[in-house]
Amino acid sequence: MGSEDWSFGYTLVNAIALLITRIPAAYFLSYVTIPQLLYTKKYFLTILFFFIFAYLISVASRVIIIYGAEPFQFEHHIVCFECPEQESLMEISTDLYKLFKVYFYENFSIAFLFLALKLLLMQNEIQKKTLSLEKDKVKNELKQLKAQLNPHFLFNTLNNIYALSLKNSPKTSDSIGRLSAILDYILYRGNSISVPIKQEIDLLKDYIELEKLRYNDRLILNFNTRITSNVMIAPLILISLVENAFKHGAGSAIGNPEIHISIASTEHSIMFEIINTTGHNKTNSKLEKIGLDNISKQLDLLYGSDHVLTIKRMENQFLVKLDINL
């Protein structure tokens, strides 16, 4: 047999023989040692048991080679005809240098590669689960926050329509139509991730027309838009800010309440500003703060650091400004 055939045969037989110990070595390292280190914090005992196991598995590897692989090779003339004497079990178990240098390396180099791959896959799976849980958490929180806002809005609007119906006002049917459009928007678009800003503006117009019914000519309202790009925005955010101005601002103002709204959008940003006159009702101020805190939480969940919400109370006026970077 040529030297190349001998080398290949020797390597192949040894590799097959070492599989018997490499598999339990990889299993012990991945499913016993590492979990013990991570979860039990018993470092000394865990490392001690690992080295005891590593010693035993290295001895087992050497025994398999000496008493299994090499006799098989000699019998089939894979190696030279002058066979060396077999080491005794005592010699094998006390030759720590060879056990560590050869067999510890042979067994645990593959085990460490297996562990690295396993940890990489686990990390990837953990990241996927974490992202999924975070998305679910954000969705649930947004639903809860929206549920706190929408009933207030609907309650106020129904009260206005009810007042019209008592007067047999011809505006009743138009108001019901606008409310129907608003409900349709909330039910079918309110749960979307984002909507075109022009749809939000149409919703604001319907809402404002409903609110104007209870003020007659007392309300001074300016609504300016400058939409250069029909960008996407999270639904029901702007109407929540407008509702807050009507409910806690103009509703408590004496004389002629004023509301000034401006909305602008570019390809990369949305700018919203609302200024309303306000009274000095402490109860309204507390409710107003609750409503704005709610909206602020929604914005944090939706836009994070890509938005700036400015709230400023002035003498007889209240300003809310929202800038969103897209």
C-alpha positions in Angstrom: 0.0 0.0 0.0 1.4 3.5 -1.0 2.1 6.2 1.6 -0.8 8.3 0.3 -3.3 5.4 0.6 -1.9 4.7 4.1 -2.3 8.4 5.2 -5.8 8.6 3.8 -6.9 5.3 5.4 -5.3 6.2 8.8 -7.1 9.6 8.8 -10.4 8.2 7.8 -10.5 5.4 10.3 -9.4 7.7 13.1 -12.0 10.3 12.2 -14.8 7.7 12.2 -13.6 6.3 15.6 -13.5 9.8 17.1 -17.1 10.5 16.1 -18.1 8.2 19.0 -16.7 10.7 21.5 -17.1 14.0 19.6 -20.9 13.7 19.7 -21.3 13.4 23.5 -18.5 16.1 23.9 -20.5 18.5 21.8 -23.8 17.6 23.6 -22.2 18.0 27.0 -20.7 21.4 26.2 -23.8 22.8 24.6 -26.6 21.4 26.7 -25.0 20.9 30.1 -21.9 23.1 30.6 -23.1 26.4 29.0 -26.7 26.3 30.4 -25.2 25.6 33.9 -22.9 28.6 33.6 -25.6 30.9 32.3 -28.5 29.9 34.5 -27.2 28.4 37.8 -24.2 30.6 38.3 -22.3 27.7 39.9 -19.1 28.5 38.1 -16.6 26.5 40.1 -18.7 23.2 40.1 -19.6 23.6 36.5 -16.0 24.1 35.3 -14.8 21.3 37.6 -17.4 18.9 36.1 -16.5 20.0 32.6 -12.8 19.2 33.1 -13.6 15.8 34.7 -15.9 15.0 31.7 -13.3 16.3 29.3 -10.6 14.1 30.9 -12.9 11.0 30.8 -13.9 11.6 27.1 -10.3 12.1 26.2 -9.4 8.8 27.8 -12.3 7.1 26.1 -11.1 8.5 22.7 -7.5 7.2 23.3 -8.9 3.8 24.3 -11.0 3.6 21.1 -8.0 4.5 19.0 -5.6 2.1 20.7 -8.0 -0.9 21.2 -10.3 -0.3 18.2 -9.0 1.8 15.3 -5.4 0.8 15.3 -6.0 -3.0 15.5 -8.5 -2.7 12.7 -5.9 -0.8 10.6 -3.2 -3.4 11.3 -5.5 -6.2 10.4 -6.3 -4.6 7.1 -2.7 -3.6 6.4 -3.5 0.1 6.4 -0.4 0.8 8.4 3.1 -0.6 8.6 3.7 -4.3 9.4 5.7 -3.6 12.5 2.9 -3.0 15.0 3.8 -1.0 18.1 2.8 -2.3 21.5 -0.5 -1.3 22.8 -0.5 1.1 25.8 -2.1 -0.1 29.0 -5.2 1.6 30.5 -2.9 2.9 33.2 -0.5 4.5 30.7 -3.4 5.9 28.7 -5.1 7.5 31.7 -1.9 9.0 33.2 -0.5 10.5 30.0 -2.1 13.8 30.6 0.1 15.7 28.1 -1.1 13.5 25.2 -4.7 13.4 26.4 -4.9 17.2 26.5 -2.7 18.1 23.5 -4.3 15.5 21.1 -7.6 14.2 22.3 -9.0 17.2 24.2 -8.3 19.2 21.1 -9.7 16.6 18.7 -13.0 16.3 20.6 -13.7 19.8 21.8 -12.5 21.8 18.8 -15.5 20.4 16.9 -17.7 20.8 20.0 -16.8 24.5 20.2 -17.6 25.1 16.6 -20.9 23.4 17.1 -21.5 25.5 20.1 -20.7 28.7 18.2 -23.2 27.8 15.5 -25.8 26.9 18.1 -25.4 30.2 19.9 -25.6 32.1 16.6 -28.8 30.4 15.7 -30.2 30.9 19.2 -29.3 34.6 19.1 -31.0 35.0 15.8 -34.1 33.2 17.1 -34.1 35.4 20.2 -33.9 38.6 18.2 -36.8 37.5 16.0 -38.9 36.6 19.1 -38.0 39.9 20.8 -38.9 41.9 17.7 -42.2 40.1 17.4 -43.0 40.7 21.1 -42.1 44.3 20.8 -44.3 44.7 17.7 -47.2 43.0 19.5 -46.6 45.2 22.6 -46.6 48.4 20.6 -49.8 47.3 18.8 -51.6 46.5 22.0 -50.5 49.7 23.6 -51.7 51.8 20.6 -55.0 50.0 20.7 -55.4 50.8 24.4 -54.4 54.5 23.9 -56.8 54.9 20.9 -59.6 53.3 22.9 -59.1 56.0 25.5 -59.5 58.8 22.9 -62.1 57.7 20.4 -65.0 57.3 22.9 -64.6 60.9 24.1 -64.7 62.2 20.5 -67.8 60.1 19.6 -69.6 61.1 22.8 -69.0 64.8 22.2 -70.1 64.5 18.5 -73.3 62.6 19.4 -74.2 65.2 21.9 -73.9 67.9 19.3 -76.1 66.0 16.8 -78.6 65.3 19.6 -78.9 69.0 20.3 -79.5 69.7 16.6 -82.3 67.1 16.5 -84.1 68.7 19.4 -84.2 71.9 17.4 -85.3 70.1 14.2 -82.3 71.8 12.6 -81.9 71.2 8.8 -78.2 70.6 9.5 -79.0 67.3 11.3 -78.9 65.1 8.3 -75.7 66.7 7.1 -74.1 66.2 10.5 -75.2 62.5 10.6 -73.5 62.1 7.2 -70.3 63.7 8.4 -70.4 61.5 11.5 -70.9 58.4 9.3 -67.9 59.3 7.3 -65.8 59.8 10.5 -67.0 56.4 11.9 -66.1 54.8 8.6 -62.7 56.3 8.7 -62.1 55.2 12.4 -63.3 51.7 11.8 -61.6 50.9 8.5 -58.6 53.1 8.4 -57.9 53.9 12.1 -56.2 50.5 12.5 -53.9 51.0 9.5 -50.2 51.7 10.1 -50.3 54.9 8.1 -52.7 56.8 5.8 -52.2 59.6 3.3 -52.1 63.0 5.0 -54.9 64.3 2.7 -57.2 61.7 4.1 -56.4 62.9 7.6 -57.1 66.5 6.5 -60.5 65.5 5.1 -61.3 63.8 8.5 -60.3 67.0 10.3 -62.7 69.1 8.1 -65.6 66.8 8.8 -64.8 66.9 12.5 -64.4 70.7 12.6 -67.8 71.2 10.8 -69.5 69.1 13.4 -67.8 71.0 16.2 -68.7 74.4 14.7 -72.4 73.5 15.1 -72.4 74.2 18.8 -70.6 77.6 18.5 -72.6 79.2 15.8 -70.8 82.5 14.9 -69.0 82.7 18.2 -66.1 80.6 17.0 -63.2 82.2 15.1 -61.4 79.4 13.2 -58.6 79.4 10.7 -57.6 76.2 9.0 -54.6 76.5 6.6 -52.9 73.7 4.7 -49.8 73.6 2.5 -49.4 70.1 1.2 -46.6 69.8 -1.3 -46.4 66.0 -0.9 -49.2 63.6 0.1 -47.0 61.8 2.6 -48.1 59.0 4.9 -48.9 59.6 8.6 -50.2 57.5 11.5 -54.0 57.8 11.6 -56.0 59.7 14.2 -53.1 61.6 15.7 -54.0 65.0 14.3 -57.7 64.7 15.1 -56.8 63.9 18.6 -54.9 67.2 18.9 -57.7 69.1 17.3 -60.3 67.4 19.6 -58.2 68.3 22.6 -58.3 72.0 21.5 -62.0 72.0 21.1 -62.8 70.1 24.2 -60.5 71.7 26.7 -59.7 74.9 25.0 -62.5 76.6 23.0 -65.1 74.8 25.1 -64.0 76.5 28.2 -63.2 79.9 26.7 -65.4 82.9 27.4 -66.7 85.1 24.6 -65.4 84.4 21.2 -63.1 81.3 21.3 -60.4 81.1 18.6 -58.7 78.1 17.1 -55.9 78.4 14.5 -54.7 75.3 12.7 -51.9 75.0 10.2 -50.7 71.8 8.5 -47.8 71.6 6.1 -46.0 68.6 4.5 -43.0 68.1 2.4 -41.5 64.9 1.1 -39.5 64.4 4.3 -41.5 66.1 7.0 -44.9 67.0 8.5 -45.5 70.2 10.4 -48.7 70.7 12.5 -49.6 73.6 14.8 -52.7 74.4 16.7 -53.4 77.4 18.9 -56.5 77.9 20.9 -57.8 80.3 23.4 -58.5 78.9 26.8 -60.2 79.7 30.1 -58.8 79.1 33.6 -60.7 76.0 34.5 -58.4 73.8 36.6 -60.5 70.6 35.9 -60.2 71.2 32.2 -56.5 71.7 32.5 -56.1 68.4 34.2 -58.2 66.6 31.6 -56.3 68.4 28.9 -53.0 67.2 30.3 -54.3 63.6 30.4 -55.3 63.8 26.8 -52.0 65.2 25.6 -50.0 62.7 27.7 -52.0 60.0 25.9 -51.2 61.5 22.5 -47.5 61.9 23.5 -47.3 58.2 24.4 -48.8 57.3 21.0 -46.2 59.4 19.2 -43.4 57.9 21.2 -44.5 54.4 20.1 -45.0 55.4 16.5 -42.2 57.8 15.7 -39.7 57.6 18.6 -36.9 60.2 18.2 -38.2 61.2 14.7 -40.8 63.6 16.2 -40.9 66.7 18.4 -44.0 67.6 20.3 -44.1 71.1 21.7 -46.7 72.1 24.3 -46.8 75.6 25.5 -49.4 77.3 27.8 -49.5 81.1 27.4 -51.8 83.7 28.8 -55.3 82.8 27.6 -53.8 80.7 24.9 -52.6 77.1 24.4 -50.2 76.0 21.7 -49.4 72.5 20.5 -46.8 72.0 17.7 -45.9 68.6 16.2 -42.9 68.1 13.8 -42.4 64.7 12.3 -39.4 63.6 10.3 -40.2 61.0 7.7 
